[in-house]
Amino acid sequence: MKRSILGMVEAGEPLLRQALQAIRDHQQAVDEGQSAEVVERLRIKADHLYQTVIDYQLYKAGSLDQAQH
C-alpha cells in the first residue's frame, strides 16, 4: 500500500493529527535552536507516531501480518 496522506487518513483523524503535530513540534524545536536532547526527544516522538499511523494503515489494509511491539 502506498504511504500517502490519503492512506494515512484511513488511520483515523485523531492519530493523524497527533503525528502531524509531533512533526511540527520537532521542526519548531529545531528552528528555535532548542537543546539537542529536546530536539532528539521530539524527533523520536514524531517518528513513533508517524510509524504508528503507517502500521495502522497497513493493518487495516491487511498487509501487516504480525503485531508490532
mmCIF file of the N, C-alpha and C atoms, coordinates in Angstrom:
data_MODEL
# 
_entry.id   MODEL 
# 
loop_
_atom_site.group_PDB 
_atom_site.id 
_atom_site.type_symbol 
_atom_site.label_atom_id 
_atom_site.label_alt_id 
_atom_site.label_comp_id 
_atom_site.label_asym_id 
_atom_site.label_entity_id 
_atom_site.label_seq_id 
_atom_site.pdbx_PDB_ins_code 
_atom_site.Cartn_x 
_atom_site.Cartn_y 
_atom_site.Cartn_z 
_atom_site.occupancy 
_atom_site.B_iso_or_equiv 
_atom_site.pdbx_formal_charge 
_atom_site.auth_seq_id 
_atom_site.auth_comp_id 
_atom_site.auth_asym_id 
_atom_site.auth_atom_id 
_atom_site.pdbx_PDB_model_num 
ATOM 1   N N  . MET A 1 1  ? 0.839  -1.179  0.000  1.00 0.00 ? 1  MET A N  1 
ATOM 2   C CA . MET A 1 1  ? 0.000  0.000   0.000  1.00 0.00 ? 1  MET A CA 1 
ATOM 3   C C  . MET A 1 1  ? 0.882  1.240   0.000  1.00 0.00 ? 1  MET A C  1 
ATOM 4   N N  . LYS A 1 2  ? 0.486  2.210   -0.749 1.00 0.00 ? 2  LYS A N  1 
ATOM 5   C CA . LYS A 1 2  ? 1.249  3.441   -0.852 1.00 0.00 ? 2  LYS A CA 1 
ATOM 6   C C  . LYS A 1 2  ? 1.156  4.235   0.446  1.00 0.00 ? 2  LYS A C  1 
ATOM 7   N N  . ARG A 1 3  ? 2.298  4.721   0.911  1.00 0.00 ? 3  ARG A N  1 
ATOM 8   C CA . ARG A 1 3  ? 2.332  5.516   2.131  1.00 0.00 ? 3  ARG A CA 1 
ATOM 9   C C  . ARG A 1 3  ? 2.084  6.970   1.761  1.00 0.00 ? 3  ARG A C  1 
ATOM 10  N N  . SER A 1 4  ? 0.837  7.391   1.802  1.00 0.00 ? 4  SER A N  1 
ATOM 11  C CA . SER A 1 4  ? 0.470  8.729   1.393  1.00 0.00 ? 4  SER A CA 1 
ATOM 12  C C  . SER A 1 4  ? -0.441 9.351   2.438  1.00 0.00 ? 4  SER A C  1 
ATOM 13  N N  . ILE A 1 5  ? -0.670 10.646  2.307  1.00 0.00 ? 5  ILE A N  1 
ATOM 14  C CA . ILE A 1 5  ? -1.576 11.335  3.217  1.00 0.00 ? 5  ILE A CA 1 
ATOM 15  C C  . ILE A 1 5  ? -2.967 10.726  3.135  1.00 0.00 ? 5  ILE A C  1 
ATOM 16  N N  . LEU A 1 6  ? -3.436 10.426  1.930  1.00 0.00 ? 6  LEU A N  1 
ATOM 17  C CA . LEU A 1 6  ? -4.763 9.825   1.796  1.00 0.00 ? 6  LEU A CA 1 
ATOM 18  C C  . LEU A 1 6  ? -4.838 8.486   2.511  1.00 0.00 ? 6  LEU A C  1 
ATOM 19  N N  . GLY A 1 7  ? -3.782 7.697   2.394  1.00 0.00 ? 7  GLY A N  1 
ATOM 20  C CA . GLY A 1 7  ? -3.765 6.422   3.091  1.00 0.00 ? 7  GLY A CA 1 
ATOM 21  C C  . GLY A 1 7  ? -3.707 6.596   4.588  1.00 0.00 ? 7  GLY A C  1 
ATOM 22  N N  . MET A 1 8  ? -2.953 7.599   5.043  1.00 0.00 ? 8  MET A N  1 
ATOM 23  C CA . MET A 1 8  ? -2.840 7.821   6.479  1.00 0.00 ? 8  MET A CA 1 
ATOM 24  C C  . MET A 1 8  ? -4.148 8.306   7.075  1.00 0.00 ? 8  MET A C  1 
ATOM 25  N N  . VAL A 1 9  ? -4.953 8.995   6.296  1.00 0.00 ? 9  VAL A N  1 
ATOM 26  C CA . VAL A 1 9  ? -6.238 9.461   6.808  1.00 0.00 ? 9  VAL A CA 1 
ATOM 27  C C  . VAL A 1 9  ? -7.083 8.278   7.245  1.00 0.00 ? 9  VAL A C  1 
ATOM 28  N N  . GLU A 1 10 ? -6.917 7.156   6.576  1.00 0.00 ? 10 GLU A N  1 
ATOM 29  C CA . GLU A 1 10 ? -7.638 5.957   6.966  1.00 0.00 ? 10 GLU A CA 1 
ATOM 30  C C  . GLU A 1 10 ? -7.265 5.500   8.376  1.00 0.00 ? 10 GLU A C  1 
ATOM 31  N N  . ALA A 1 11 ? -6.133 5.931   8.873  1.00 0.00 ? 11 ALA A N  1 
ATOM 32  C CA . ALA A 1 11 ? -5.705 5.554   10.215 1.00 0.00 ? 11 ALA A CA 1 
ATOM 33  C C  . ALA A 1 11 ? -6.517 6.274   11.279 1.00 0.00 ? 11 ALA A C  1 
ATOM 34  N N  . GLY A 1 12 ? -7.250 7.239   10.896 1.00 0.00 ? 12 GLY A N  1 
ATOM 35  C CA . GLY A 1 12 ? -8.091 7.955   11.843 1.00 0.00 ? 12 GLY A CA 1 
ATOM 36  C C  . GLY A 1 12 ? -7.577 9.355   12.072 1.00 0.00 ? 12 GLY A C  1 
ATOM 37  N N  . GLU A 1 13 ? -8.497 10.266  12.061 1.00 0.00 ? 13 GLU A N  1 
ATOM 38  C CA . GLU A 1 13 ? -8.127 11.669  12.186 1.00 0.00 ? 13 GLU A CA 1 
ATOM 39  C C  . GLU A 1 13 ? -7.386 11.999  13.474 1.00 0.00 ? 13 GLU A C  1 
ATOM 40  N N  . PRO A 1 14 ? -7.812 11.508  14.642 1.00 0.00 ? 14 PRO A N  1 
ATOM 41  C CA . PRO A 1 14 ? -7.077 11.875  15.868 1.00 0.00 ? 14 PRO A CA 1 
ATOM 42  C C  . PRO A 1 14 ? -5.618 11.423  15.855 1.00 0.00 ? 14 PRO A C  1 
ATOM 43  N N  . LEU A 1 15 ? -5.366 10.216  15.411 1.00 0.00 ? 15 LEU A N  1 
ATOM 44  C CA . LEU A 1 15 ? -3.993 9.710   15.367 1.00 0.00 ? 15 LEU A CA 1 
ATOM 45  C C  . LEU A 1 15 ? -3.167 10.494  14.351 1.00 0.00 ? 15 LEU A C  1 
ATOM 46  N N  . LEU A 1 16 ? -3.744 10.789  13.211 1.00 0.00 ? 16 LEU A N  1 
ATOM 47  C CA . LEU A 1 16 ? -3.052 11.561  12.192 1.00 0.00 ? 16 LEU A CA 1 
ATOM 48  C C  . LEU A 1 16 ? -2.731 12.964  12.704 1.00 0.00 ? 16 LEU A C  1 
ATOM 49  N N  . ARG A 1 17 ? -3.677 13.579  13.387 1.00 0.00 ? 17 ARG A N  1 
ATOM 50  C CA . ARG A 1 17 ? -3.446 14.918  13.951 1.00 0.00 ? 17 ARG A CA 1 
ATOM 51  C C  . ARG A 1 17 ? -2.297 14.894  14.964 1.00 0.00 ? 17 ARG A C  1 
ATOM 52  N N  . GLN A 1 18 ? -2.250 13.872  15.800 1.00 0.00 ? 18 GLN A N  1 
ATOM 53  C CA . GLN A 1 18 ? -1.165 13.756  16.781 1.00 0.00 ? 18 GLN A CA 1 
ATOM 54  C C  . GLN A 1 18 ? 0.183  13.644  16.083 1.00 0.00 ? 18 GLN A C  1 
ATOM 55  N N  . ALA A 1 19 ? 0.244  12.826  15.056 1.00 0.00 ? 19 ALA A N  1 
ATOM 56  C CA . ALA A 1 19 ? 1.510  12.629  14.323 1.00 0.00 ? 19 ALA A CA 1 
ATOM 57  C C  . ALA A 1 19 ? 1.947  13.925  13.654 1.00 0.00 ? 19 ALA A C  1 
ATOM 58  N N  . LEU A 1 20 ? 1.027  14.614  13.006 1.00 0.00 ? 20 LEU A N  1 
ATOM 59  C CA . LEU A 1 20 ? 1.379  15.863  12.329 1.00 0.00 ? 20 LEU A CA 1 
ATOM 60  C C  . LEU A 1 20 ? 1.807  16.934  13.329 1.00 0.00 ? 20 LEU A C  1 
ATOM 61  N N  . GLN A 1 21 ? 1.136  16.998  14.486 1.00 0.00 ? 21 GLN A N  1 
ATOM 62  C CA . GLN A 1 21 ? 1.529  17.973  15.497 1.00 0.00 ? 21 GLN A CA 1 
ATOM 63  C C  . GLN A 1 21 ? 2.910  17.656  16.055 1.00 0.00 ? 21 GLN A C  1 
ATOM 64  N N  . ALA A 1 22 ? 3.214  16.388  16.229 1.00 0.00 ? 22 ALA A N  1 
ATOM 65  C CA . ALA A 1 22 ? 4.541  15.997  16.720 1.00 0.00 ? 22 ALA A CA 1 
ATOM 66  C C  . ALA A 1 22 ? 5.626  16.393  15.725 1.00 0.00 ? 22 ALA A C  1 
ATOM 67  N N  . ILE A 1 23 ? 5.346  16.249  14.434 1.00 0.00 ? 23 ILE A N  1 
ATOM 68  C CA . ILE A 1 23 ? 6.302  16.667  13.405 1.00 0.00 ? 23 ILE A CA 1 
ATOM 69  C C  . ILE A 1 23 ? 6.506  18.177  13.469 1.00 0.00 ? 23 ILE A C  1 
ATOM 70  N N  . ARG A 1 24 ? 5.410  18.921  13.624 1.00 0.00 ? 24 ARG A N  1 
ATOM 71  C CA . ARG A 1 24 ? 5.515  20.382  13.738 1.00 0.00 ? 24 ARG A CA 1 
ATOM 72  C C  . ARG A 1 24 ? 6.304  20.787  14.980 1.00 0.00 ? 24 ARG A C  1 
ATOM 73  N N  . ASP A 1 25 ? 6.033  20.121  16.105 1.00 0.00 ? 25 ASP A N  1 
ATOM 74  C CA . ASP A 1 25 ? 6.742  20.435  17.349 1.00 0.00 ? 25 ASP A CA 1 
ATOM 75  C C  . ASP A 1 25 ? 8.242  20.208  17.197 1.00 0.00 ? 25 ASP A C  1 
ATOM 76  N N  . HIS A 1 26 ? 8.613  19.117  16.545 1.00 0.00 ? 26 HIS A N  1 
ATOM 77  C CA . HIS A 1 26 ? 10.027 18.822  16.320 1.00 0.00 ? 26 HIS A CA 1 
ATOM 78  C C  . HIS A 1 26 ? 10.664 19.905  15.467 1.00 0.00 ? 26 HIS A C  1 
ATOM 79  N N  . GLN A 1 27 ? 10.003 20.264  14.369 1.00 0.00 ? 27 GLN A N  1 
ATOM 80  C CA . GLN A 1 27 ? 10.561 21.283  13.482 1.00 0.00 ? 27 GLN A CA 1 
ATOM 81  C C  . GLN A 1 27 ? 10.670 22.632  14.184 1.00 0.00 ? 27 GLN A C  1 
ATOM 82  N N  . GLN A 1 28 ? 9.706  22.957  15.013 1.00 0.00 ? 28 GLN A N  1 
ATOM 83  C CA . GLN A 1 28 ? 9.758  24.210  15.757 1.00 0.00 ? 28 GLN A CA 1 
ATOM 84  C C  . GLN A 1 28 ? 10.950 24.211  16.712 1.00 0.00 ? 28 GLN A C  1 
ATOM 85  N N  . ALA A 1 29 ? 11.191 23.092  17.366 1.00 0.00 ? 29 ALA A N  1 
ATOM 86  C CA . ALA A 1 29 ? 12.328 22.992  18.283 1.00 0.00 ? 29 ALA A CA 1 
ATOM 87  C C  . ALA A 1 29 ? 13.645 23.174  17.532 1.00 0.00 ? 29 ALA A C  1 
ATOM 88  N N  . VAL A 1 30 ? 13.744 22.592  16.344 1.00 0.00 ? 30 VAL A N  1 
ATOM 89  C CA . VAL A 1 30 ? 14.938 22.768  15.512 1.00 0.00 ? 30 VAL A CA 1 
ATOM 90  C C  . VAL A 1 30 ? 15.100 24.235  15.137 1.00 0.00 ? 30 VAL A C  1 
ATOM 91  N N  . ASP A 1 31 ? 14.014 24.834  14.664 1.00 0.00 ? 31 ASP A N  1 
ATOM 92  C CA . ASP A 1 31 ? 14.045 26.233  14.228 1.00 0.00 ? 31 ASP A CA 1 
ATOM 93  C C  . ASP A 1 31 ? 14.418 27.185  15.363 1.00 0.00 ? 31 ASP A C  1 
ATOM 94  N N  . GLU A 1 32 ? 13.984 26.857  16.583 1.00 0.00 ? 32 GLU A N  1 
ATOM 95  C CA . GLU A 1 32 ? 14.259 27.711  17.741 1.00 0.00 ? 32 GLU A CA 1 
ATOM 96  C C  . GLU A 1 32 ? 15.625 27.443  18.361 1.00 0.00 ? 32 GLU A C  1 
ATOM 97  N N  . GLY A 1 33 ? 16.311 26.439  17.863 1.00 0.00 ? 33 GLY A N  1 
ATOM 98  C CA . GLY A 1 33 ? 17.624 26.120  18.392 1.00 0.00 ? 33 GLY A CA 1 
ATOM 99  C C  . GLY A 1 33 ? 17.605 25.530  19.794 1.00 0.00 ? 33 GLY A C  1 
ATOM 100 N N  . GLN A 1 34 ? 16.567 24.772  20.096 1.00 0.00 ? 34 GLN A N  1 
ATOM 101 C CA . GLN A 1 34 ? 16.489 24.146  21.410 1.00 0.00 ? 34 GLN A CA 1 
ATOM 102 C C  . GLN A 1 34 ? 17.594 23.099  21.554 1.00 0.00 ? 34 GLN A C  1 
ATOM 103 N N  . SER A 1 35 ? 17.792 22.653  22.776 1.00 0.00 ? 35 SER A N  1 
ATOM 104 C CA . SER A 1 35 ? 18.891 21.723  23.069 1.00 0.00 ? 35 SER A CA 1 
ATOM 105 C C  . SER A 1 35 ? 18.765 20.435  22.263 1.00 0.00 ? 35 SER A C  1 
ATOM 106 N N  . ALA A 1 36 ? 19.905 19.790  22.057 1.00 0.00 ? 36 ALA A N  1 
ATOM 107 C CA . ALA A 1 36 ? 19.935 18.538  21.301 1.00 0.00 ? 36 ALA A CA 1 
ATOM 108 C C  . ALA A 1 36 ? 19.049 17.480  21.950 1.00 0.00 ? 36 ALA A C  1 
ATOM 109 N N  . GLU A 1 37 ? 18.988 17.475  23.269 1.00 0.00 ? 37 GLU A N  1 
ATOM 110 C CA . GLU A 1 37 ? 18.170 16.489  23.976 1.00 0.00 ? 37 GLU A CA 1 
ATOM 111 C C  . GLU A 1 37 ? 16.694 16.693  23.679 1.00 0.00 ? 37 GLU A C  1 
ATOM 112 N N  . VAL A 1 38 ? 16.249 17.941  23.689 1.00 0.00 ? 38 VAL A N  1 
ATOM 113 C CA . VAL A 1 38 ? 14.842 18.246  23.409 1.00 0.00 ? 38 VAL A CA 1 
ATOM 114 C C  . VAL A 1 38 ? 14.510 17.898  21.962 1.00 0.00 ? 38 VAL A C  1 
ATOM 115 N N  . VAL A 1 39 ? 15.379 18.298  21.042 1.00 0.00 ? 39 VAL A N  1 
ATOM 116 C CA . VAL A 1 39 ? 15.153 18.023  19.623 1.00 0.00 ? 39 VAL A CA 1 
ATOM 117 C C  . VAL A 1 39 ? 15.088 16.517  19.383 1.00 0.00 ? 39 VAL A C  1 
ATOM 118 N N  . GLU A 1 40 ? 15.994 15.767  19.980 1.00 0.00 ? 40 GLU A N  1 
ATOM 119 C CA . GLU A 1 40 ? 16.007 14.312  19.800 1.00 0.00 ? 40 GLU A CA 1 
ATOM 120 C C  . GLU A 1 40 ? 14.756 13.664  20.391 1.00 0.00 ? 40 GLU A C  1 
ATOM 121 N N  . ARG A 1 41 ? 14.335 14.118  21.568 1.00 0.00 ? 41 ARG A N  1 
ATOM 122 C CA . ARG A 1 41 ? 13.124 13.569  22.184 1.00 0.00 ? 41 ARG A CA 1 
ATOM 123 C C  . ARG A 1 41 ? 11.916 13.804  21.284 1.00 0.00 ? 41 ARG A C  1 
ATOM 124 N N  . LEU A 1 42 ? 11.798 15.006  20.741 1.00 0.00 ? 42 LEU A N  1 
ATOM 125 C CA . LEU A 1 42 ? 10.678 15.319  19.861 1.00 0.00 ? 42 LEU A CA 1 
ATOM 126 C C  . LEU A 1 42 ? 10.770 14.565  18.537 1.00 0.00 ? 42 LEU A C  1 
ATOM 127 N N  . ARG A 1 43 ? 11.985 14.330  18.042 1.00 0.00 ? 43 ARG A N  1 
ATOM 128 C CA . ARG A 1 43 ? 12.154 13.552  16.817 1.00 0.00 ? 43 ARG A CA 1 
ATOM 129 C C  . ARG A 1 43 ? 11.689 12.114  17.020 1.00 0.00 ? 43 ARG A C  1 
ATOM 130 N N  . ILE A 1 44 ? 12.080 11.544  18.148 1.00 0.00 ? 44 ILE A N  1 
ATOM 131 C CA . ILE A 1 44 ? 11.683 10.169  18.449 1.00 0.00 ? 44 ILE A CA 1 
ATOM 132 C C  . ILE A 1 44 ? 10.166 10.071  18.581 1.00 0.00 ? 44 ILE A C  1 
ATOM 133 N N  . LYS A 1 45 ? 9.561  11.041  19.252 1.00 0.00 ? 45 LYS A N  1 
ATOM 134 C CA . LYS A 1 45 ? 8.104  11.053  19.410 1.00 0.00 ? 45 LYS A CA 1 
ATOM 135 C C  . LYS A 1 45 ? 7.424  11.158  18.044 1.00 0.00 ? 45 LYS A C  1 
ATOM 136 N N  . ALA A 1 46 ? 7.896  12.069  17.203 1.00 0.00 ? 46 ALA A N  1 
ATOM 137 C CA . ALA A 1 46 ? 7.308  12.244  15.868 1.00 0.00 ? 46 ALA A CA 1 
ATOM 138 C C  . ALA A 1 46 ? 7.469  10.979  15.033 1.00 0.00 ? 46 ALA A C  1 
ATOM 139 N N  . ASP A 1 47 ? 8.662  10.393  15.057 1.00 0.00 ? 47 ASP A N  1 
ATOM 140 C CA . ASP A 1 47 ? 8.910  9.159   14.304 1.00 0.00 ? 47 ASP A CA 1 
ATOM 141 C C  . ASP A 1 47 ? 7.988  8.036   14.762 1.00 0.00 ? 47 ASP A C  1 
ATOM 142 N N  . HIS A 1 48 ? 7.841  7.913   16.069 1.00 0.00 ? 48 HIS A N  1 
ATOM 143 C CA . HIS A 1 48 ? 6.997  6.853   16.628 1.00 0.00 ? 48 HIS A CA 1 
ATOM 144 C C  . HIS A 1 48 ? 5.541  7.027   16.201 1.00 0.00 ? 48 HIS A C  1 
ATOM 145 N N  . LEU A 1 49 ? 5.028  8.241   16.314 1.00 0.00 ? 49 LEU A N  1 
ATOM 146 C CA . LEU A 1 49 ? 3.637  8.478   15.936 1.00 0.00 ? 49 LEU A CA 1 
ATOM 147 C C  . LEU A 1 49 ? 3.422  8.272   14.438 1.00 0.00 ? 49 LEU A C  1 
ATOM 148 N N  . TYR A 1 50 ? 4.360  8.729   13.629 1.00 0.00 ? 50 TYR A N  1 
ATOM 149 C CA . TYR A 1 50 ? 4.241  8.538   12.182 1.00 0.00 ? 50 TYR A CA 1 
ATOM 150 C C  . TYR A 1 50 ? 4.241  7.044   11.858 1.00 0.00 ? 50 TYR A C  1 
ATOM 151 N N  . GLN A 1 51 ? 5.148  6.288   12.473 1.00 0.00 ? 51 GLN A N  1 
ATOM 152 C CA . GLN A 1 51 ? 5.208  4.846   12.220 1.00 0.00 ? 51 GLN A CA 1 
ATOM 153 C C  . GLN A 1 51 ? 3.937  4.155   12.698 1.00 0.00 ? 51 GLN A C  1 
ATOM 154 N N  . THR A 1 52 ? 3.349  4.642   13.789 1.00 0.00 ? 52 THR A N  1 
ATOM 155 C CA . THR A 1 52 ? 2.095  4.078   14.280 1.00 0.00 ? 52 THR A CA 1 
ATOM 156 C C  . THR A 1 52 ? 0.981  4.277   13.258 1.00 0.00 ? 52 THR A C  1 
ATOM 157 N N  . VAL A 1 53 ? 0.922  5.461   12.654 1.00 0.00 ? 53 VAL A N  1 
ATOM 158 C CA . VAL A 1 53 ? -0.064 5.717   11.607 1.00 0.00 ? 53 VAL A CA 1 
ATOM 159 C C  . VAL A 1 53 ? 0.155  4.760   10.438 1.00 0.00 ? 53 VAL A C  1 
ATOM 160 N N  . ILE A 1 54 ? 1.396  4.608   10.005 1.00 0.00 ? 54 ILE A N  1 
ATOM 161 C CA . ILE A 1 54 ? 1.710  3.703   8.892  1.00 0.00 ? 54 ILE A CA 1 
ATOM 162 C C  . ILE A 1 54 ? 1.338  2.265   9.233  1.00 0.00 ? 54 ILE A C  1 
ATOM 163 N N  . ASP A 1 55 ? 1.705  1.815   10.439 1.00 0.00 ? 55 ASP A N  1 
ATOM 164 C CA . ASP A 1 55 ? 1.393  0.445   10.846 1.00 0.00 ? 55 ASP A CA 1 
ATOM 165 C C  . ASP A 1 55 ? -0.115 0.210   10.883 1.00 0.00 ? 55 ASP A C  1 
ATOM 166 N N  . TYR A 1 56 ? -0.850 1.185   11.383 1.00 0.00 ? 56 TYR A N  1 
ATOM 167 C CA . TYR A 1 56 ? -2.304 1.046   11.430 1.00 0.00 ? 56 TYR A CA 1 
ATOM 168 C C  . TYR A 1 56 ? -2.884 0.982   10.021 1.00 0.00 ? 56 TYR A C  1 
ATOM 169 N N  . GLN A 1 57 ? -2.354 1.814   9.144  1.00 0.00 ? 57 GLN A N  1 
ATOM 170 C CA . GLN A 1 57 ? -2.794 1.820   7.755  1.00 0.00 ? 57 GLN A CA 1 
ATOM 171 C C  . GLN A 1 57 ? -2.551 0.445   7.126  1.00 0.00 ? 57 GLN A C  1 
ATOM 172 N N  . LEU A 1 58 ? -1.367 -0.105  7.336  1.00 0.00 ? 58 LEU A N  1 
ATOM 173 C CA . LEU A 1 58 ? -1.046 -1.426  6.791  1.00 0.00 ? 58 LEU A CA 1 
ATOM 174 C C  . LEU A 1 58 ? -1.916 -2.511  7.421  1.00 0.00 ? 58 LEU A C  1 
ATOM 175 N N  . TYR A 1 59 ? -2.169 -2.405  8.723  1.00 0.00 ? 59 TYR A N  1 
ATOM 176 C CA . TYR A 1 59 ? -3.029 -3.363  9.415  1.00 0.00 ? 59 TYR A CA 1 
ATOM 177 C C  . TYR A 1 59 ? -4.436 -3.353  8.813  1.00 0.00 ? 59 TYR A C  1 
ATOM 178 N N  . LYS A 1 60 ? -4.974 -2.150  8.612  1.00 0.00 ? 60 LYS A N  1 
ATOM 179 C CA . LYS A 1 60 ? -6.321 -2.042  8.054  1.00 0.00 ? 60 LYS A CA 1 
ATOM 180 C C  . LYS A 1 60 ? -6.378 -2.578  6.620  1.00 0.00 ? 60 LYS A C  1 
ATOM 181 N N  . ALA A 1 61 ? -5.269 -2.479  5.912  1.00 0.00 ? 61 ALA A N  1 
ATOM 182 C CA . ALA A 1 61 ? -5.223 -2.975  4.536  1.00 0.00 ? 61 ALA A CA 1 
ATOM 183 C C  . ALA A 1 61 ? -4.964 -4.481  4.490  1.00 0.00 ? 61 ALA A C  1 
ATOM 184 N N  . GLY A 1 62 ? -4.666 -5.070  5.662  1.00 0.00 ? 62 GLY A N  1 
ATOM 185 C CA . GLY A 1 62 ? -4.368 -6.497  5.702  1.00 0.00 ? 62 GLY A CA 1 
ATOM 186 C C  . GLY A 1 62 ? -2.948 -6.837  5.317  1.00 0.00 ? 62 GLY A C  1 
ATOM 187 N N  . SER A 1 63 ? -2.086 -5.854  5.282  1.00 0.00 ? 63 SER A N  1 
ATOM 188 C CA . SER A 1 63 ? -0.696 -6.078  4.873  1.00 0.00 ? 63 SER A CA 1 
ATOM 189 C C  . SER A 1 63 ? 0.251  -6.261  6.041  1.00 0.00 ? 63 SER A C  1 
ATOM 190 N N  . LEU A 1 64 ? -0.212 -6.039  7.245  1.00 0.00 ? 64 LEU A N  1 
ATOM 191 C CA . LEU A 1 64 ? 0.632  -6.175  8.424  1.00 0.00 ? 64 LEU A CA 1 
ATOM 192 C C  . LEU A 1 64 ? 0.279  -7.497  9.086  1.00 0.00 ? 64 LEU A C  1 
ATOM 193 N N  . ASP A 1 65 ? 1.183  -8.480  8.942  1.00 0.00 ? 65 ASP A N  1 
ATOM 194 C CA . ASP A 1 65 ? 0.878  -9.834  9.366  1.00 0.00 ? 65 ASP A CA 1 
ATOM 195 C C  . ASP A 1 65 ? 0.898  -10.034 10.876 1.00 0.00 ? 65 ASP A C  1 
ATOM 196 N N  . GLN A 1 66 ? 1.879  -9.430  11.558 1.00 0.00 ? 66 GLN A N  1 
ATOM 197 C CA . GLN A 1 66 ? 2.046  -9.653  12.984 1.00 0.00 ? 66 GLN A CA 1 
ATOM 198 C C  . GLN A 1 66 ? 1.967  -8.338  13.719 1.00 0.00 ? 66 GLN A C  1 
ATOM 199 N N  . ALA A 1 67 ? 1.619  -8.436  14.998 1.00 0.00 ? 67 ALA A N  1 
ATOM 200 C CA . ALA A 1 67 ? 1.583  -7.248  15.832 1.00 0.00 ? 67 ALA A CA 1 
ATOM 201 C C  . ALA A 1 67 ? 3.001  -6.704  15.987 1.00 0.00 ? 67 ALA A C  1 
ATOM 202 N N  . GLN A 1 68 ? 3.136  -5.406  15.948 1.00 0.00 ? 68 GLN A N  1 
ATOM 203 C CA . GLN A 1 68 ? 4.427  -4.758  16.122 1.00 0.00 ? 68 GLN A CA 1 
ATOM 204 C C  . GLN A 1 68 ? 4.567  -4.320  17.579 1.00 0.00 ? 68 GLN A C  1 
ATOM 205 N N  . HIS A 1 69 ? 5.692  -4.642  18.192 1.00 0.00 ? 69 HIS A N  1 
ATOM 206 C CA . HIS A 1 69 ? 5.922  -4.261  19.585 1.00 0.00 ? 69 HIS A CA 1 
ATOM 207 C C  . HIS A 1 69 ? 7.181  -3.474  19.708 1.00 0.00 ? 69 HIS A C  1 
# 
